[in-house]
Amino acid sequence: MATLKERLKVLEGTKQYQTKMKYYRKGKFWIYKDSEGFDTIGYGHFVHRGEDFSTGLTEDEADKLLDHDIQIAINNMETLNIWLPDDWRDFMVIMIFQLGLGGVQKFKKMLQALRDKNYPEAVEQAKDSLWYKQTPNRLNAMIAELTNK
């Protein structure tokens, strides 16, 4: 199985994909608009106010930024205080990476199903969402990686 970082690179757009889309050119990643119209760079990094990427990002810088964003998502996931098996930990880190902690906290029924260790219900609740309607291929790929479902 691919590492969490490798999975996020695929889900957020590999260097090859970004080259095709012209987000990666001349040896650097450049800002692009995500599906919601937000400025994004590298492997799905949401550009925050005050961040300056006007000179682009090297591949090494994009990797380091992804590591930092993964750590933030892990720290946020731990605030949920839910014991999760490894497959669901990765799922939740990716979900928080994409939606933010506030977005994930809106999935009350899914979070309760996870607290109850009712993994089939957690999958159903993830699918019963605007997130799924907007990115079904991405979410189906994430679900396919789950062993507890």
N, C-alpha and C positions, 0 to 999 in steps of 0.2 A: 504494500500500500504506500502511496505517496505521502510525504511528510505534509504537515499542515501548511507550511510555507509554499511547497510545490503546488498543493491544491489551490491555494489562494492565487498564485500566479496564473494558473490555468483559468480559474473562475473570473479573475479581474482582467485578464488579457496578457498572454505571454508576449515576450519581446517580438517574436515572429508575427503575432497577430497585430501588435501595435505598429510594427514596421509597415504591414499591409495597409493599416488605417492611417498611416503618416503621423502617428503620435510619437513614434520613435524614428528619428532620422538624424543623420550626421553624427552618429554615436551617442545621442542623448534622447532622453524622454522629454516630451513637451506637454504642456497643459492641454487638456481636452475637456469637453463637456460630457458628463456622465448621462445616463438615461433620464435623469431628473433635471438636467440642465446645470448641474453644479460643476465648478472647476475641479478637475481631478488630474493627478499626475502619477507617473510610475505605475505601480501595481495597486490601483484603486485608492490612492491617498487623497482624501478630501482636503482641498486647499483651504486652510483657515485664514481669516483676516490677519494681515501682517506677515504672512509667509511670502517670500519672494523666490519664485522659480523662473525668473525672466531669462536666466542663462541655461535653463534646462537642468536635467539630472543625468549624471553618468549611471551606468548600470550598477556600479558599486554603491553609489549614493541611493539609488532606488531600492536596492536590497536592504541597506541599513535602515531606510525609512520604513520599509515593510516590516522588518524585525521590530522596530519601535512601535508601529501600529498594532502588530500582533500582541506585543506585551501589554499595551493599553487594553486591548480586547480581553486578554486573559485576566488582567486585574479587575476589569468591570464585571466579567463573568463570575468571579469569586465573590463579588458583593451580593449576588443572587442567593447565596447560601443554599445551594441545591447540590446534593451529592449526585454525580453523574459518572457513568462508565466512560471510558476513554473515547469511544466513538461519538457519544453525545457531547462530550467536552469539546471536541473538535468542531462538531456541528454548531454548538452555541458560540464558540469563538468566531467562527466564520459569520454567523448571523449578527453578532454584535459588531464585527468589523464592518459589515454592510449597512446595518440599520442603526447602529449606535445603541447604547444601553437603554436610553429612553424609548426607542422604537421597540426593542425587545420586551421591555417591561409592559407594553401594551398587550402582549400575547398571554394574558392572564390564564386562560384555559390551558394553553400549552404548558406554561410553567407549572401549573397545578398538576397536570398529568405527569410531568417529569418528577415532581416531588413525590407523587404516588407510584412512581416507577411503571406507569402505564404508557409504555413506549408506542404502541399502536395508536393510542389516542393522541399522543403528542405529535405524531406524524400527521394525523388527520387535522389537528388544529393548525399546524404549520401550513397545510395545503388549503385550509379554509381562510385565506387571507389575501389582501391586496398584494402583498409581497409575492405570493405564489402566482397570482394573475399577471403581475408585471414581469416576473422572471421564472416561468415554469421550468425551462430547461436547466437553469442553474440550480433551482431547488430540487428538481428530480435527480440531478447528479449528486447533490449533497445527501439526499435520502438513500440513493443507491449505495453509498459508502457506509451506511449504518448497519451494524450487525444486530443491534437491539431495536427491532421494529416489529 
